[in-house]
Amino acid sequence: MYLFYVDETGNRDPRIEITRKDGSCAKNDWLYVLTAVSLFEHNWHEFANNIRNHKIYLGNIINSKVGSRLTIADYEIKSNWVRIPKERQKHPFIKHLSNEELIELVDNFYSQLKIKCIFLLL
């Protein structure tokens, strides 16, 4: 059996221009992407454990520097937290990572995807 993660981003509204509430016109965001990542069920634990262990490793470094205890829920990652420095500062885990640690974490995600997953871009 294959497990799938499906996510979308963008705007499904096909109009090129939209009318704002004040009556003015603005260009519409025309980009819409639907992506699915598939993982064979036997690869799930190794995939999840590798990423989880890397997060815990970084969390332990943060805990020793800052003196606080992060929970596993604090280790959740969303792309806007990684991509947008202002958003990064709001996150209890990511805000403590150096640029090198953040790049290493993202590289870990992508290396796991390359090894164990099938991508579908719709």
Backbone torsions as a table, in degrees:
resi	resn	phi	psi	omega
1	MET	NA	144.0	176.6
2	TYR	-105.8	139.4	174.3
3	LEU	-100.8	143.3	-178.8
4	PHE	-125.1	141.9	167.2
5	TYR	-115.7	124.6	-177.9
6	VAL	-120.6	134.6	179.5
7	ASP	-144.0	154.5	178.9
8	GLU	-134.1	158.2	175.1
9	THR	-149.2	155.4	177.1
10	GLY	103.7	-157.3	-172.1
11	ASN	-129.1	125.5	-179.9
12	ARG	-84.9	-3.4	179.9
13	ASP	-74.2	116.5	-173.5
14	PRO	-79.3	-5.4	-178.5
15	ARG	-65.7	140.1	178.9
16	ILE	-76.5	-37.2	177.3
17	GLU	-124.2	147.0	176.3
18	ILE	-123.0	153.6	177.8
19	THR	-98.5	124.8	178.0
20	ARG	-75.9	170.2	179.3
21	LYS	-61.5	-31.3	-179.5
22	ASP	-82.1	2.2	178.0
23	GLY	93.7	-12.1	178.7
24	SER	-76.6	160.0	179.8
25	CYS	-103.5	147.8	177.4
26	ALA	-140.7	151.5	175.6
27	LYS	-68.9	138.5	179.2
28	ASN	-87.5	148.2	174.0
29	ASP	-72.3	110.5	-173.0
30	TRP	-89.4	-7.2	-174.3
31	LEU	-87.5	130.7	174.4
32	TYR	-141.1	127.1	-178.5
33	VAL	-130.0	132.0	174.4
34	LEU	-118.6	123.7	-176.1
35	THR	-126.5	143.8	174.5
36	ALA	-129.5	138.8	175.4
37	VAL	-119.7	129.9	-177.7
38	SER	-114.8	143.5	-179.2
39	LEU	-138.4	128.5	177.5
40	PHE	-66.4	139.7	-171.4
41	GLU	-55.0	-33.4	-178.8
42	HIS	-72.8	-16.7	179.0
43	ASN	-91.8	-8.4	-171.7
44	TRP	-59.2	-50.0	-174.2
45	HIS	-65.1	-44.1	178.6
46	GLU	-62.2	-43.2	178.2
47	PHE	-58.7	-53.7	-176.8
48	ALA	-66.8	-41.1	-178.3
49	ASN	-65.5	-39.5	179.7
50	ASN	-60.1	-48.3	-179.1
51	ILE	-69.1	-45.2	179.3
52	ARG	-59.6	-44.7	-179.6
53	ASN	-63.5	-36.1	177.7
54	HIS	-66.3	-42.0	177.9
55	LYS	-63.5	-42.6	179.7
56	ILE	-64.3	-41.2	176.4
57	TYR	-56.5	-50.2	179.3
58	LEU	-65.1	-38.8	178.0
59	GLY	-61.7	-37.9	177.7
60	ASN	-65.4	-37.8	176.1
61	ILE	-63.3	-45.6	178.9
62	ILE	-61.4	-45.8	-179.0
63	ASN	-59.3	-38.8	179.8
64	SER	-72.2	-32.3	178.7
65	LYS	-75.2	-46.9	-170.7
66	VAL	-91.7	-27.9	-179.5
67	GLY	83.6	13.8	176.6
68	SER	-113.0	162.9	179.2
69	ARG	-107.4	120.9	174.1
70	LEU	-90.4	147.1	175.8
71	THR	-97.0	166.3	179.3
72	ILE	-60.7	-30.2	177.4
73	ALA	-65.6	-29.0	178.2
74	ASP	-69.1	-16.5	-176.7
75	TYR	-85.0	0.1	178.8
76	GLU	-59.2	141.7	-178.3
77	ILE	-123.0	132.9	171.6
78	LYS	-127.8	147.5	-172.4
79	SER	-59.7	-36.9	-178.6
80	ASN	-67.7	-27.8	175.8
81	TRP	-69.4	-30.8	179.0
82	VAL	-80.3	-41.5	-172.9
83	ARG	-80.6	-29.6	-171.7
84	ILE	-112.5	108.9	-176.6
85	PRO	-53.7	-37.8	179.6
86	LYS	-62.5	-40.3	178.0
87	GLU	-70.9	-35.1	179.6
88	ARG	-57.6	-39.1	-176.9
89	GLN	-67.7	-16.6	179.6
90	LYS	-86.9	-11.8	-172.5
91	HIS	-95.2	128.4	-174.3
92	PRO	-64.0	-25.5	-179.0
93	PHE	-95.7	-55.1	-172.3
94	ILE	-65.3	-33.4	-176.8
95	LYS	-63.0	-19.5	-179.4
96	HIS	-94.0	-6.2	-178.3
97	LEU	-81.6	140.0	172.0
98	SER	-73.3	165.8	177.1
99	ASN	-57.5	-40.0	-179.4
100	GLU	-65.1	-42.8	179.4
101	GLU	-66.3	-38.1	178.7
102	LEU	-66.1	-43.9	177.7
103	ILE	-62.7	-42.3	178.5
104	GLU	-60.8	-41.3	179.4
105	LEU	-65.6	-45.7	178.7
106	VAL	-63.7	-42.2	177.1
107	ASP	-60.3	-37.0	177.3
108	ASN	-61.9	-45.2	177.0
109	PHE	-56.2	-52.3	-175.8
110	TYR	-65.9	-35.6	179.2
111	SER	-65.9	-37.1	176.8
112	GLN	-65.6	-40.8	178.9
113	LEU	-63.3	-41.3	-179.4
114	LYS	-64.3	-36.9	-174.9
115	ILE	-78.5	-41.1	-165.1
116	LYS	-118.9	-4.2	-171.3
117	CYS	-120.5	161.4	173.7
118	ILE	-113.5	133.5	180.0
119	PHE	-103.7	141.6	171.4
120	LEU	-128.2	124.3	177.1
121	LEU	-112.4	116.0	-174.7
122	LEU	-107.8	NA	NA
